Amino acid sequence: MVAYSFKSAFVDDIAALRKRQTIRLPRPRHARPGEDIQIFAGMRTKHCRKIIPDPRCVAVDNLVLDLRPGHLAHLEINGVVLDLDGPEADAFAIADGFSRPLGVRPIEFFGTWWARTHRPALFEDLVIIRWESQP
């Protein structure tokens, strides 16, 4: 079973089932559709805790992000380019846990966070792991 660790800023949205996806850099083994995954906060620390019971991976999608200093310039999922001014881009950002702060479009908040958290670059090999809670 594959496990993912999340920053504390995302814990409430994951626990409330508002965030049901994660974007990850390449690694040897990601979850596959149909597999259960483990969702933790603080993995590899004494504060490690499971956020929700093991959900099931429902999709793994390819993601391309072009991060420029301070903003997102390009977003592409499975070869489909999302219009950064359109509602699909905001829906994507909300699904990834970027619905706040008020007064800022979700996709702008997402882009700013990614640009601050990661170096500006073209990320062509990211994946989106999506999950659903099990009954």
N, C-alpha and C positions, 0 to 999 in steps of 0.2 A: 504494500500500500504506500502511495506517495504522500508525503506530508509537506505542507507549505506554512511558512511563518509570516505573520503580518505585523506591521507597525501598529502601535496603540491607537493611532488616529483612525484606523479602519475597523477596530474591534466592534464598536457600537453598530455600525452599518451592517457588518457581517452577522452579528447576533440578531439584529432586527430583520435579517434576510433582504435588506435593500442592496447589499453588495453581494453578487453571486458570480463574480469572475475575478481573475487576477491576471496581470500581464507579467510575464517572466522572460528573462534572458535564456538563451540556450543552455541546456544541461544534458547529461547523458540520458536521463529518463524523466519524462514528465508523465502525468496522469494520462490515461487513455479513456475515451468514452466507454461508459459502462462500469468503470472501476470506482470503488469508493476511495475517497481522499480524506486526509486528516488536515484540519484547519486549526493552527495554533497561534498564540501570541507569545512572544518572548522565548522562542525555541532556543535551546542551548544556554539558558540562563536558569537561575533558581526560581524565577518568576514565571516559568513556562506554564501555560494552561491551554486547554482545548477550548475553543470559542463556541463551537456548535458540534452536535453529534455528526459523525462522518457522513457527509453528503456524497452524492454520486456525480462523477464527471459526466457531463452530457455533450460536451463539444470541446475540441481543441482547434483553434483557428490561427492562421498565420497573420501576423501584424507587422506593418512597416510604419515607423514613425520617423519623421525628419524634424529633429529638434534644432532650432536656431537659438542663439543666446536670448533667453527670456521668453521664448514662445515656441509654439508648435506650428510648423510650416506645412506638414503633410501627414495624412492619416489614411492608411489603406488596410482593409481587412479582406483576406482571401482574394487579393487582386482587384478589389473594388475600392476605388478612391472615394472617401467621404468628403462632402462639401463642408469645410470647416465653418461656414456661415449658415449651414442648414440644421434642421431639427435632429437628423440622424447622428450628427457629431455630438450634440448635447445629450441625446439619449445614451450614446456610448459612454460618455464621461460620467453620467449619473449612475449607470450600471457598474462602473468601476469605483464608485464611492466618492465622486466629486460633485456633489449637489450643492455645496456651499462654498464660499460665503455669499450672502445675499448681495444683489447688485452686480455680480460678476457671472457671466455666462459659464455654465459648467465646463464647456470645452476649453475656455480660456483658463479657468482654474486648473484643470487637468494639465494643460500645456505648460503653465507657469510652474506647477509642482514638479513635473517631469524635467523641465529645463533646469530647475534648481537642484534636484536630486541626482540627476545624471548629467554627464558631460554633453554639451551640444554635439550632435552627431546624427548620421543617418543609421538608424537601427533597422536592418532588413531581415533579421532572423528572430524576432520576438514571437512569442505565442500567447494566446489568450486561452486560459483554462476556465471553462464555464461549468457551474455545478447547480444542482437542484437538491434541496433537502429531501430526505426519504421519509415516507410516512411512518 
